[in-house]
Structures are given as C-alpha cells and as structure tokens.
Amino acid sequence: MRYHNLRYDIWLCLLISVLLAMGTAKIANNLLADKYQEHKEEHKVESGEIGGKADEETFKAQNIEDLLTHDTFTVVSPGIEYRNKGAGYHNGYYMQALTLPSGEKVAARINEENVQHEGDSMFTGDSILPVGKIIKEDLSSDEYFLGQIEYKERG
C-alpha cells in the first residue's frame, strides 16, 4: 500500500481557507439574522386580513358556493391533509390542492405561518387555514401545473 503526503504549503493553504470560511460564515450569520427579523416584521400579516390568522368571526367555508358568496373565509382541514395532496407552481406562486369539507377541490395559496392547529398535534387535530379570498382563474390551460397538482391523485 502506498501513502501520499501533502506538502506543508498545501496544508497551510487548507488551514487558511478553513479559517477564512469560518470567519465569513460567522459575519454573514450575524448580519443576516438581523435582516431576517426585519423582513419578518415588515411582511407580518395581521389577524383577520387575507393571509392572516382566522379569528372566530371568520366564515368557515364548506364548499365552492361558500367561497364564491363570501368576500373572505377560512377552511378547516383535518390534520395536515391540505399539505398531503399535490402542489405546484402557477405564474410563480406555489399552490396546493385543497379538499374542501364538501369533497370539492380547489388550488390554494396558503400562508403556512398563519395556519392554526387544534388538538393534540398537527397530525391528528384540525388545521384552521388563514383567511382567504377567491381569485377566479382558468388553470386548465397550464398543463404543467395540472400535472404537478394532480400528481398524488393519480396513484
């Protein structure tokens, strides 16, 4: 068996590069942590507004007709079922296949930060989705999106 030793100057370069990388990571971590907190505060959605946490007064939609007849609403989903269906990107937005309590399916943009979980855990209790608003759009022309969002339904 043959051993190869690296020259001392290669070891020195490796040591210097590791130290520089660690220093850069430490500086970036300190700067970005503060920036991220500022970003979160600027983009925080108030309760009751579209994308914000649903309160007791928010209408709980059961079917598509409810979605069409109310300006704002929420949907109660069992566990994390809303995350276990297909999902995909349409016009740059990540949308998930949401099954309404009536069994009808819609594509929904869900602000995950404002989903409220009831019960013992997020897997067994109900999830109250953020306040929503209906946006009518024909998704049937986007074959790629339909392939993504219907992926798990084909089974």
C-alpha positions, 0 to 999 in steps of 0.5 A: 500500500502506498501513502501520499503526503501533502506538502506543508504549503498545501496544508497551510493553504487548507488551514487558511481557507478553513479559517477564512470560511469560518470567519465569513460564515460567522459575519454573514450569520450575524448580519443576516439574522438581523435582516431576517427579523426585519423582513419578518416584521415588515411582511407580518400579516395581521389577524383577520386580513387575507393571509392572516390568522382566522379569528372566530368571526371568520366564515368557515367555508364548506364548499365552492358556493361558500367561497364564491358568496363570501368576500373572505373565509377560512377552511378547516382541514383535518390534520395536515391533509391540505399539505398531503395532496399535490402542489405546484407552481402557477405564474410563480406562486406555489399552490396546493390542492385543497379538499374542501369539507364538501369533497370539492377541490380547489388550488390554494395559496396558503400562508403556512405561518398563519395556519392554526392547529387544534388538538393534540398535534398537527397530525391528528387535530384540525388545521384552521387555514388563514383567511382567504379570498377567491381569485377566479382563474382558468388553470386548465390551460397550464398543463404543467401545473395540472400535472404537478397538482394532480400528481398524488391523485393519480396513484 
